[in-house]
């Protein structure tokens, strides 16, 4: 019953929004913990960059932020 309610009408955009938010939070947390271990730059700045520009921030971190 709950599954069908989630897939009907106006609920579907809410589910997509919640999933997007959870993925965004996971990306920020992963970036912060990874930057603490593998970057010479401040970890909170990379987390902030990823928070502001999700996919582009991750790409920038992987290219520029991690020490080789």
Secondary structure as GFF3:
##gff-version 3
##sequence-region A 1 68
A	DSSP	alpha_helix	2	6	.	.	.	ID=ss1
A	DSSP	alpha_helix	11	38	.	.	.	ID=ss2
A	DSSP	alpha_helix	43	52	.	.	.	ID=ss3
A	DSSP	alpha_helix	54	60	.	.	.	ID=ss4
A	DSSP	pi_helix	61	65	.	.	.	ID=ss5
###
